[in-house]
Amino acid sequence: MKVLLVDDDRSTRYLIGRVLTKRFGCEVTEAADGRQALEALSHDRFHLAFLDVQMPVMDGLETLRTLRESPEHSALQVVMLTGERDETIIREILELGVFEYMAKPLNIARLTDRLRRMLRTIIAQRDGAPTDPGWFGQALRRIDAPLLIIEGRTPFRRCFAETFGVNRQVIEAESGVAGMRDIVASNPGVVFIGNDLGVLSEPLLLRRIRSSPAFSHLPRVALADNEEEADGRLIGYDGTLVRTLSPETLLRRMADLMRLGERPGWEVPELPPGCRATALLVCEEVFGTALAAEMMLCDLPGVAPAERVSVTGRIVFSPGGSVRIELACDVGTARRAATNLFGIDARMVQEENVDAAAGQVFELLRTRMAAIYSVAGAFDTPAIQRTSRWNPLSGDEPGVTLCFQAPTREHEFWLTLRPIRTA
């Protein structure tokens, strides 16, 4: 994958570039300003660009505007690198359209996780793949097409077949030669490729599949022992699956794969432009303030705490529509938020403080989002409740579900933005 990295700060380019090349095997081209970036784009094609906002000669906003006006580069996925808090600039960036943002200064601890998630989504929508969002997840959900696992490790191969063979056909191949034969004979919906494959090794098998006109678009998943190995094998595959002999964990990891590349609802007319990117930008600031800690975006947890505090309200963005916002957090997170927001000793926090803290975080979030967008009408009064269940949006529902987690993984917030019609 070719990545264009544009930033006048050499240390930022080094940090991001090193992770992209060493961890993910990307081919990185660097530029120190927007003019150099446009020059690079005139000579090469890129899958992703990182663009700093504040640069000499030609800044990031002007560069992004030029890209969006260019028929050749208007669809380029752009990640903005910004320390900006000027709401006018933020609004213009979001209206021009960005894939993701990363706040500066960069948090080294979470950089790899952020890049991994971005690259997985880009790969799922790469050139040559079907154009519909979430195509890879749709391929995995097709029960009429068999799954083919080509894996030299018998225990995992058998666990995979027993776990997923309950509801659909699973074909097992223990070598690359047998796997290639089964691809031709069975026309699988998705192929899972491990290692220890004998004469027709994993790199040779992958090359043969990709070079064949009949099978080049066959969805491919790399099997790995850990996240670092999975990152190294990300390029060339549509997804990765970390091995486990636990059926429950395997099912959860498959569910994560099924969500890969989906863009559920951020671009439907009822949601304001750049709604997801706005939420990311605002949440990082608000949640960090509430917990006095850095926050990171992560996959939704498979098992959530038994008790949580949920706050629900609404913002009217236009006369004909509005967005319902639901914020949820576990009680422990709300208690810590109360100590930081209200200056209460942790041992003295009462239940009413917990509810009040959740409501305060919600109000900070809602007012910050309203300041970025032109809001018509008043806010609804938020409702705070204790609940033992909180279900994120499914892939078929319009809206955005985000999970923000402290680096220690001790505290989490969940956020749902759901468009609703009021006309």
Summary of the structure (lengths in Angstrom):
residues: 423
radius of gyration: 22.9
end to end distance: 45.0
largest distance: 67.8
contacts: 1370
relative contact order: 0.10
helix: 41%
strand: 22%
